[in-house]
């Protein structure tokens, strides 16, 4: 018998349901998931440090200014 504490949740679930016939699932690529999590962590850090924020009073004007700056580059 395998030591369950060394298995991930997915492996434990598979082992549990395999005797019932199991199920095939389409899973997202783990590389993409890891990249998404890293990106979210970087974005969250920008908000936590105050480097990014939201100023709703000037939001639309800021968006237009950013669009113009991108068009110039």
NUVEX-528665 format. One record per residue: residue number from 1; residue in three letters; chain; x, y, z of N, C-alpha, C, O in turn. Coordinates in Angstrom, 3 decimals, m for minus. Each point is the difference from the previous one (the first is absolute). Layout:
REM NUVEX-528665
{atom NUM,'ALA','A',{X,Y,Z},{X,Y,Z},{X,Y,Z},{X,Y,Z}}
...
REM end
This chain:
REM NUVEX-528665
{atom 1,'UNK','A',{0.847,m1.185,0.000},{m0.847,1.185,0.000},{0.892,1.247,0.000},{1.020,0.031,0.687}}
{atom 2,'UNK','A',{m1.403,0.998,m1.456},{0.784,1.218,m0.121},{m0.268,0.926,1.176},{m1.123,0.078,0.498}}
{atom 3,'UNK','A',{2.157,0.619,m0.061},{m0.153,0.977,1.063},{m0.723,1.218,m0.562},{0.568,0.726,m0.815}}
{atom 4,'UNK','A',{m1.807,m0.488,1.232},{m0.810,1.081,m0.560},{0.555,1.382,0.312},{m0.272,0.946,m0.739}}
{atom 5,'UNK','A',{1.039,m0.805,1.808},{0.519,1.321,0.335},{1.026,0.474,m1.027},{0.279,1.197,m0.080}}
{atom 6,'UNK','A',{0.293,m2.125,m0.718},{0.955,0.368,m1.039},{m0.671,0.262,m1.340},{0.672,0.399,m0.952}}
{atom 7,'UNK','A',{m1.986,m0.615,0.853},{m0.721,0.197,m1.249},{m0.695,1.352,m0.008},{m0.381,0.532,1.042}}
{atom 8,'UNK','A',{0.224,0.010,m2.248},{m0.773,1.233,m0.142},{m1.486,m0.299,0.069},{m0.412,m1.160,m0.031}}
{atom 9,'UNK','A',{m0.380,2.196,0.124},{m1.449,m0.166,0.104},{m0.552,m0.740,m1.211},{m0.837,m0.892,0.145}}
{atom 10,'UNK','A',{1.297,1.254,m1.335},{m0.499,m0.659,m1.205},{0.291,m1.485,m0.003},{m0.853,m0.800,m0.384}}
{atom 11,'UNK','A',{2.056,0.421,0.812},{0.358,m1.420,0.059},{m0.856,m0.738,1.013},{m0.425,m1.127,m0.252}}
{atom 12,'UNK','A',{0.170,1.746,1.387},{m0.837,m0.648,1.015},{m1.437,m0.158,m0.493},{m0.633,m1.028,0.240}}
{atom 13,'UNK','A',{0.116,2.056,m0.934},{m1.364,m0.086,m0.535},{m0.079,m1.090,m1.065},{m0.957,m0.774,m0.036}}
{atom 14,'UNK','A',{1.973,0.717,m0.834},{0.020,m1.034,m1.030},{m0.026,m1.386,0.635},{m0.774,m0.862,m0.416}}
{atom 15,'UNK','A',{1.616,0.647,1.422},{0.065,m1.289,0.678},{m1.333,m0.345,0.653},{m0.399,m1.164,0.037}}
{atom 16,'UNK','A',{m0.284,2.178,0.477},{m1.277,m0.232,0.678},{m1.092,m0.411,m0.985},{m0.783,m0.907,0.280}}
{atom 17,'UNK','A',{0.733,1.580,m1.444},{m1.087,m0.232,m0.941},{0.325,m1.023,m1.082},{m0.905,m0.412,m0.726}}
{atom 18,'UNK','A',{2.143,m0.009,0.590},{0.384,m0.971,m1.028},{m0.817,m1.293,0.072},{m0.409,m0.509,m1.044}}
{atom 19,'UNK','A',{0.156,m0.040,2.235},{m0.791,m1.234,0.060},{m1.423,0.169,m0.543},{m0.641,m0.988,m0.360}}
{atom 20,'UNK','A',{0.143,2.221,0.296},{m1.354,0.257,m0.498},{m0.016,0.232,m1.509},{m1.059,0.239,m0.580}}
{atom 21,'UNK','A',{2.208,m0.306,m0.046},{0.071,0.208,m1.449},{0.657,1.305,m0.370},{0.331,0.208,m1.167}}
{atom 22,'UNK','A',{m0.130,0.679,2.122},{0.681,1.258,m0.252},{m0.754,0.891,m0.965},{m1.149,m0.270,m0.349}}
{atom 23,'UNK','A',{1.804,1.326,m0.074},{m0.575,0.953,m0.944},{1.151,0.688,m0.718},{1.054,0.238,0.589}}
{atom 24,'UNK','A',{m1.258,0.081,m1.864},{1.010,0.736,m0.757},{m0.346,1.478,0.030},{m1.120,0.389,m0.332}}
{atom 25,'UNK','A',{2.065,0.422,0.723},{m0.198,1.447,0.071},{0.999,0.708,m0.905},{1.153,m0.419,m0.112}}
{atom 26,'UNK','A',{m1.596,1.484,m0.526},{0.911,0.861,m0.742},{0.610,0.985,0.987},{m0.703,0.841,0.561}}
{atom 27,'UNK','A',{1.996,m0.943,m0.352},{0.675,0.858,0.963},{0.835,1.035,m0.725},{0.568,m0.282,m1.056}}
{atom 28,'UNK','A',{m0.490,1.468,1.611},{0.827,1.039,m0.599},{1.474,m0.356,0.166},{0.375,m0.744,0.906}}
{atom 29,'UNK','A',{0.438,1.279,m1.783},{1.433,m0.230,0.039},{0.565,0.574,1.291},{m0.239,1.166,0.314}}
{atom 30,'UNK','A',{0.980,m1.962,0.433},{0.542,0.453,1.283},{0.993,1.144,m0.181},{0.136,0.846,0.884}}
{atom 31,'UNK','A',{0.561,m0.813,m2.021},{0.924,1.098,m0.275},{m0.737,1.326,m0.114},{0.466,1.023,0.503}}
{atom 32,'UNK','A',{m1.629,m1.045,m1.172},{m0.804,1.212,m0.118},{m0.519,0.426,1.365},{m0.008,1.188,0.321}}
{atom 33,'UNK','A',{m0.422,m2.148,0.477},{m0.508,0.302,1.337},{1.087,0.653,0.851},{m0.251,0.993,0.684}}
{atom 34,'UNK','A',{1.445,m1.549,m0.730},{1.101,0.562,0.785},{0.318,1.415,m0.461},{0.246,0.879,0.826}}
{atom 35,'UNK','A',{m0.249,m0.650,m2.137},{0.276,1.340,m0.530},{m1.085,0.981,0.434},{0.299,1.142,0.348}}
{atom 36,'UNK','A',{m1.574,m1.587,m0.368},{m1.100,0.864,0.440},{0.146,0.362,1.478},{m0.214,1.149,0.386}}
{atom 37,'UNK','A',{0.574,m2.119,0.425},{0.156,0.264,1.435},{1.147,0.973,0.258},{m0.109,0.876,0.858}}
{atom 38,'UNK','A',{1.205,m1.027,m1.596},{1.127,0.921,0.156},{m0.393,1.412,m0.410},{0.349,0.967,0.677}}
{atom 39,'UNK','A',{m1.082,m0.847,m1.791},{m0.450,1.320,m0.468},{m0.928,0.642,1.025},{0.132,1.187,0.296}}
{atom 40,'UNK','A',{m1.059,m1.953,0.243},{m0.927,0.537,1.006},{0.750,0.448,1.249},{m0.343,1.019,0.600}}
{atom 41,'UNK','A',{1.358,m1.771,m0.211},{0.795,0.385,1.174},{0.735,1.307,m0.254},{0.067,0.854,0.884}}
{atom 42,'UNK','A',{0.494,m0.686,m2.103},{0.699,1.256,m0.322},{m0.961,1.186,0.006},{0.324,1.068,0.519}}
{atom 43,'UNK','A',{m1.512,m1.265,m1.101},{m0.997,1.074,m0.028},{m0.450,0.349,1.418},{m0.097,1.177,0.348}}
{atom 44,'UNK','A',{m0.175,m2.187,0.465},{m0.422,0.244,1.381},{1.069,0.774,0.760},{m0.315,0.908,0.769}}
{atom 45,'UNK','A',{1.578,m1.267,m0.983},{1.094,0.684,0.684},{0.045,1.478,m0.381},{0.313,0.841,0.843}}
{atom 46,'UNK','A',{m0.619,m0.512,m2.093},{m0.017,1.402,m0.429},{m1.065,0.796,0.752},{0.222,1.162,0.343}}
{atom 47,'UNK','A',{m1.373,m1.779,m0.088},{m1.043,0.684,0.759},{0.375,0.115,1.480},{m0.229,1.035,0.625}}
{atom 48,'UNK','A',{0.805,m2.102,m0.072},{0.368,m0.011,1.416},{1.056,1.063,0.282},{m0.070,0.686,1.020}}
{atom 49,'UNK','A',{1.042,m0.545,m1.909},{1.069,0.973,0.218},{m0.428,1.423,m0.318},{0.708,0.953,0.326}}
{atom 50,'UNK','A',{m1.873,m0.808,m0.967},{m0.464,1.340,m0.348},{0.513,0.480,m1.347},{m0.288,1.125,m0.408}}
{atom 51,'UNK','A',{1.057,m1.980,m0.296},{0.475,0.382,m1.327},{m1.144,0.113,m0.988},{0.068,0.790,m0.942}}
{atom 52,'UNK','A',{m1.112,m1.567,1.145},{m1.206,0.074,m0.818},{m1.157,0.330,0.922},{0.017,m0.335,1.185}}
{atom 53,'UNK','A',{m1.002,0.982,m1.731},{m1.195,0.304,0.767},{m1.116,0.401,m0.941},{0.157,m0.048,m1.220}}
{atom 54,'UNK','A',{m1.256,0.432,1.777},{m1.153,0.393,m0.786},{m0.479,1.352,0.497},{m0.333,0.173,1.172}}
{atom 55,'UNK','A',{0.305,0.770,m2.087},{m0.559,1.308,0.301},{m1.213,0.173,m0.900},{0.139,0.413,m1.151}}
{atom 56,'UNK','A',{m1.314,m0.719,1.654},{m1.197,m0.037,m0.826},{m0.424,1.372,m0.508},{m0.682,0.093,m1.021}}
{atom 57,'UNK','A',{1.068,0.961,1.707},{m0.410,1.337,m0.422},{0.596,0.359,m1.359},{m0.630,0.720,m0.774}}
{atom 58,'UNK','A',{1.811,m1.199,0.478},{0.656,0.343,m1.267},{0.166,m1.217,m0.908},{0.801,0.038,m0.934}}
{atom 59,'UNK','A',{m1.540,m1.111,1.191},{0.190,m1.258,m0.712},{m0.129,0.157,m1.517},{0.895,m0.412,m0.738}}
{atom 60,'UNK','A',{m1.998,1.004,0.262},{m0.217,0.111,m1.441},{1.038,0.898,m0.656},{0.491,m0.314,m1.085}}
{atom 61,'UNK','A',{m0.154,1.412,1.720},{1.020,0.892,m0.560},{1.357,m0.696,m0.043},{0.748,0.156,m0.965}}
{atom 62,'UNK','A',{m0.431,m0.919,1.999},{1.262,m0.744,0.038},{0.039,m1.056,m1.105},{1.033,m0.203,m0.639}}
{atom 63,'UNK','A',{m2.166,m0.465,0.422},{m0.049,m1.003,m1.070},{0.264,0.646,m1.352},{0.770,m0.532,m0.800}}
{atom 64,'UNK','A',{m1.393,1.659,0.539},{0.191,0.692,m1.272},{1.449,0.445,m0.161},{0.567,m0.131,m1.085}}
{atom 65,'UNK','A',{0.031,0.648,2.133},{1.397,0.430,m0.048},{0.912,m1.187,m0.300},{0.937,0.118,m0.790}}
{atom 66,'UNK','A',{m1.212,m1.261,1.421},{0.804,m1.201,m0.244},{m0.162,m0.488,m1.436},{0.974,m0.429,m0.620}}
{atom 67,'UNK','A',{m2.207,0.490,0.080},{m0.211,m0.397,m1.390},{0.784,0.898,m0.951},{0.584,m0.482,m0.970}}
{atom 68,'UNK','A',{m0.569,1.774,1.243},{0.743,0.931,m0.841},{1.505,m0.264,0.084},{0.699,0.045,m1.012}}
{atom 69,'UNK','A',{m0.209,m0.317,2.215},{1.424,m0.296,0.157},{0.390,m1.281,m0.745},{1.066,m0.063,m0.612}}
{atom 70,'UNK','A',{m1.927,m0.950,0.665},{0.289,m1.252,m0.717},{m0.026,0.208,m1.503},{0.782,m0.616,m0.725}}
{atom 71,'UNK','A',{m1.680,1.483,0.243},{m0.088,0.271,m1.437},{1.247,0.732,m0.490},{0.388,m0.151,m1.159}}
{atom 72,'UNK','A',{0.237,0.938,2.022},{1.203,0.752,m0.379},{1.233,m0.877,m0.055},{0.970,0.335,m0.679}}
{atom 73,'UNK','A',{m0.995,m1.459,1.388},{1.194,m0.866,0.026},{m0.020,m1.055,m1.072},{0.934,m0.796,m0.099}}
REM end
